[in-house]
Amino acid sequence: MRVIRAEDDDPMGKLEMLALLIDWNIRRCNVEGCKALPSTIIAGLEGAHTIGICEEHFQKANKPSGPVKYKFVWDSFNAWDYAEKERNEGSLSTDPYCIDD
């Protein structure tokens, strides 16, 4: 399994991450009900899809309190378009990388 992330202070890493998201067609946090932009890619799981998750879900899963169970979805929702629409309408009041319903 590979966990691919860009550090906040690494602009080149963020560009490389964006290129991977585009190349692998990851358009959302794949956690069911989440509309956030992905900040982490999890790849190379045997028998599983490549997964995009937002920062909030990554941090929740990284806590030492025990395992977190997520239900993943792969659908046509595009978090990039959603964030752009919300930004244009002036209703994007939170970080687009952490938007949960």
C-alpha contacts under 8 A as a table, 3 or more apart, distances in Angstrom:
res1	aa1	res2	aa2	distance
1	M	42	I	7.01
1	M	43	A	5.82
1	M	44	G	4.60
1	M	45	L	5.13
1	M	46	E	8.00
2	R	41	I	7.93
2	R	42	I	5.70
2	R	43	A	5.18
2	R	44	G	5.91
2	R	45	L	7.88
3	V	40	T	6.95
3	V	41	I	5.82
3	V	42	I	4.68
3	V	43	A	6.58
4	I	17	M	7.74
4	I	40	T	5.74
4	I	41	I	5.04
4	I	42	I	6.35
4	I	43	A	7.89
5	R	13	G	7.97
5	R	17	M	6.93
5	R	39	S	6.60
5	R	40	T	4.97
5	R	41	I	6.69
6	A	10	D	6.69
6	A	13	G	4.94
6	A	14	K	5.29
6	A	17	M	6.37
6	A	39	S	7.72
6	A	40	T	7.84
7	E	10	D	5.30
7	E	13	G	6.80
7	E	14	K	7.40
8	D	11	P	7.48
8	D	14	K	7.84
10	D	13	G	5.21
10	D	14	K	6.47
11	P	14	K	5.11
11	P	15	L	6.46
12	M	15	L	5.09
12	M	16	E	6.23
13	G	16	E	5.02
13	G	17	M	6.02
14	K	17	M	4.94
14	K	18	L	6.13
15	L	18	L	5.05
15	L	19	A	6.25
16	E	19	A	5.06
16	E	20	L	6.35
17	M	20	L	5.13
17	M	21	L	6.23
18	L	21	L	5.07
18	L	22	I	6.23
19	A	22	I	5.20
19	A	23	D	5.98
20	L	23	D	4.92
20	L	24	W	5.85
21	L	24	W	5.34
21	L	25	N	5.83
21	L	26	I	4.95
21	L	27	R	7.11
21	L	41	I	7.87
22	I	25	N	4.99
22	I	26	I	6.36
22	I	27	R	7.68
23	D	26	I	7.90
26	I	38	P	7.71
26	I	51	I	7.59
26	I	52	G	6.16
27	R	37	L	7.24
27	R	38	P	7.34
27	R	52	G	7.88
27	R	77	F	7.22
27	R	78	N	5.01
27	R	79	A	5.84
27	R	80	W	6.66
28	R	34	C	7.98
28	R	35	K	6.63
28	R	36	A	6.23
28	R	37	L	5.25
28	R	38	P	5.50
28	R	52	G	6.45
28	R	53	I	7.30
28	R	54	C	7.97
28	R	77	F	6.95
28	R	78	N	5.82
28	R	79	A	4.93
28	R	80	W	7.48
29	C	34	C	6.20
29	C	35	K	6.61
29	C	36	A	5.67
29	C	37	L	5.84
29	C	38	P	4.81
29	C	51	I	7.78
29	C	52	G	5.03
29	C	53	I	4.16
29	C	54	C	5.25
29	C	79	A	7.73
30	N	34	C	7.26
30	N	51	I	6.26
30	N	52	G	5.56
30	N	53	I	5.85
30	N	72	F	5.16
30	N	73	V	5.32
30	N	74	W	6.38
31	V	34	C	5.71
31	V	53	I	6.74
31	V	57	H	7.89
31	V	70	Y	6.18
31	V	71	K	5.83
31	V	72	F	4.57
31	V	73	V	6.26
32	E	70	Y	7.55
32	E	71	K	5.66
32	E	72	F	5.30
32	E	73	V	5.50
33	G	100	D	6.81
33	G	101	D	5.92
34	C	99	I	6.33
34	C	100	D	4.70
34	C	101	D	5.98
35	K	79	A	5.70
35	K	82	Y	7.67
35	K	98	C	7.96
35	K	99	I	5.49
35	K	100	D	6.02
35	K	101	D	7.19
36	A	54	C	5.97
36	A	79	A	5.87
36	A	83	A	7.98
36	A	96	P	5.62
36	A	97	Y	4.90
36	A	98	C	5.16
36	A	99	I	4.57
36	A	100	D	6.76
37	L	53	I	7.70
37	L	54	C	5.86
37	L	79	A	5.39
37	L	80	W	6.51
37	L	83	A	7.96
37	L	96	P	6.06
37	L	97	Y	4.62
37	L	98	C	7.17
37	L	99	I	7.94
38	P	41	I	7.50
38	P	52	G	5.29
38	P	53	I	4.79
38	P	54	C	4.26
38	P	55	E	7.13
38	P	97	Y	6.49
39	S	52	G	7.18
39	S	53	I	6.13
39	S	54	C	4.94
39	S	55	E	5.59
39	S	97	Y	6.91
40	T	52	G	5.71
40	T	53	I	5.35
40	T	54	C	6.36
40	T	55	E	7.07
40	T	58	F	7.27
41	I	50	T	7.08
41	I	51	I	5.68
41	I	52	G	4.67
41	I	53	I	6.53
42	I	45	L	7.72
42	I	50	T	5.86
42	I	51	I	5.07
42	I	52	G	6.41
42	I	53	I	7.95
43	A	49	H	7.38
43	A	50	T	4.68
43	A	51	I	6.47
44	G	48	A	7.72
44	G	50	T	7.00
45	L	48	A	5.37
45	L	49	H	7.31
45	L	50	T	7.51
53	I	57	H	6.27
53	I	58	F	6.36
54	C	57	H	5.52
54	C	58	F	6.19
54	C	97	Y	5.78
54	C	98	C	6.13
55	E	58	F	5.02
55	E	59	Q	6.09
55	E	97	Y	6.32
55	E	98	C	6.27
56	E	59	Q	5.25
56	E	60	K	6.23
56	E	97	Y	7.79
56	E	98	C	5.61
57	H	60	K	5.06
57	H	61	A	6.15
58	F	61	A	5.22
58	F	62	N	6.21
59	Q	62	N	5.01
59	Q	63	K	6.60
60	K	63	K	5.70
60	K	68	V	7.36
61	A	67	P	6.80
61	A	68	V	5.48
63	K	66	G	6.95
78	N	81	D	5.52
78	N	82	Y	6.34
79	A	82	Y	4.85
79	A	83	A	5.96
80	W	83	A	5.29
80	W	84	E	6.23
81	D	84	E	5.09
81	D	85	K	6.09
82	Y	85	K	5.16
82	Y	86	E	6.13
83	A	86	E	5.11
83	A	87	R	5.98
83	A	92	L	7.10
83	A	96	P	6.09
84	E	87	R	5.02
84	E	88	N	6.11
85	K	88	N	5.15
85	K	89	E	6.19
86	E	89	E	5.13
86	E	90	G	6.05
86	E	91	S	5.20
86	E	92	L	4.92
87	R	90	G	5.03
87	R	91	S	6.20
87	R	92	L	5.11
88	N	91	S	7.79
89	E	92	L	7.69
90	G	93	S	7.71
92	L	95	D	7.72
92	L	96	P	7.42
94	T	98	C	7.41
94	T	99	I	7.13
95	D	98	C	5.54
95	D	99	I	6.91
96	P	99	I	5.88
